[in-house]
Amino acid sequence: MLPPQIRKFDVVEQFVTDADGARLREVIGRLEANRSVFKQRLDQGVDPTEYKELSAVLLAYDSALSALPNLWERARQDQGQ
C-alpha cells in the first residue's frame, strides 16, 4: 500500500483510476519531451557550471521516468484492494 503522503499527489490519484495506462503514457511523454530540451542544451556545449546543473536536471528526469511506471503499478494495486 502506498503511504498516505504519496497518495496526496495529483498524479498518484490520477494513476489510481488509470486502468489502461493512458495517463501514465501522457506523463511519460511530457517528461521525455522536456528532458530532450535539456539534453539538447547540454549536447550543444555549455560552461562547467551549467553542465553540472543540466546534468542534475537530466538525472532528475531519468529518475522520474524510471520511477513512474512502478508508482503507477503500486497505485493500480492499491485500487484493487
Rosetta blueprint (number, residue, H / E / L):
1 M L
2 L L
3 P L
4 P H
5 Q H
6 I H
7 R H
8 K L
9 F L
10 D H
11 V H
12 V H
13 E H
14 Q H
15 F H
16 V H
17 T L
18 D L
19 A L
20 D L
21 G L
22 A H
23 R H
24 L H
25 R H
26 E H
27 V H
28 I H
29 G H
30 R H
31 L H
32 E H
33 A H
34 N H
35 R H
36 S H
37 V H
38 F H
39 K H
40 Q H
41 R H
42 L H
43 D H
44 Q L
45 G L
46 V L
47 D L
48 P H
49 T H
50 E H
51 Y H
52 K H
53 E H
54 L H
55 S H
56 A H
57 V H
58 L H
59 L H
60 A H
61 Y H
62 D H
63 S H
64 A H
65 L H
66 S H
67 A H
68 L H
69 P H
70 N H
71 L H
72 W H
73 E H
74 R H
75 A H
76 R H
77 Q H
78 D H
79 Q H
80 G H
81 Q L
